[in-house]
Amino acid sequence: MGLDIIQCRPACAACCIVISISSPLPGMPNGKPAGIPCVNLDEQQRCKIYDSIDYPLVCRNHKASPEFCGETKEEAMERLGELERLTQNDDLHLRQSLIVLLGSKEL
């Protein structure tokens, strides 16, 4: 059973702020630290390079889901922040943490 995919909320950008990205991004050659907004966000919290050739694979592969995004931007910030904190450890800890965050759903 996989995650349900949803449309991103306008002006949310929680995933572009909260999570760290270790691969280079346009304007961020060393990646993006957690909690730092991506430099590719515009004033309306939209990605300026979305659907361009410069749009990174890591961003392209990210899919919004109710499990991670919640019902509001605040929930998304909280859930993704917790996931970011939990994924700073080993893979076993990550798997256990995801099970806790997602409930009893299979990964």
Secondary structure as UniProt FT lines:
FT   TURN            10..11
FT   HELIX           14..17
FT   TURN            26..27
FT   TURN            29..30
FT   TURN            34..35
FT   TURN            39..40
FT   TURN            43..44
FT   TURN            48..51
FT   TURN            53..54
FT   HELIX           57..61
FT   HELIX           66..69
FT   HELIX           73..86
FT   TURN            87..88
FT   HELIX           91..102
FT   TURN            103..104
//
